[in-house]
Amino acid sequence: MPTKSLDRRAKMTREILKQSLIELMKDKPIHEISIKKICETADINRSTFYHHYDSQYDLFNDILSDIGTDITEMVRTHCTSPNWMNNILIDAFTYIEKRRDTFLVILSENSGFSVGETLTSFVERFVNVTSENSNEFEKYCTQFATAGMTSVVWKWLNSEDRMPAKDLGNMIASLLLPSLGRFTLFPLQ
């Protein structure tokens, strides 16, 4: 039993550190946030921090990794459904809305993170285009889609009177379907 409680405590500690970093990044860029300040905010010793992470960037990357894992599972769940795009987008926007503070930080300048490039490469991992010149077509389509979605998500998250995630997902899918309708999703293991 000690292993289970230790695992649970480690997970809880990591979550507290992640929440503390997100809270601090609402006001400051990540490069201005010290380990000391993260530990003070989390009410955790520095040695405990270093037991889990090497730096604030390592901690931030863990946050992004968690999100990537969750979104990959959404893609996996819907990749064979006839309305895959709608289903993935609805689930993704619901997920994003539930983690509004985290995504506002990730999409802000404080993250020092190139959201567009990362989202584009993430989308490219899952799609296959069936047309001539698919590499060039795929690159432009994924760049167009991810840049547009990033901008829409930013505006949507900053709006107090947001449309429901389901409506946003269906709207984005209807806008993207003409250009991305040629895409099929790679099967995920």
PyMOL commands that set and color helices and strands:
alter all, ss='L'
color gray80, all
select helices_A, chain A and resi 2-25+30-32+35-42+46-52+56-78+84-98+100-106+109-111+115-124+134-158+165-180
alter helices_A, ss='H'
color red, helices_A
select strands_A, chain A and resi 127-129+183-185
alter strands_A, ss='S'
color yellow, strands_A
deselect
rebuild
show_as cartoon
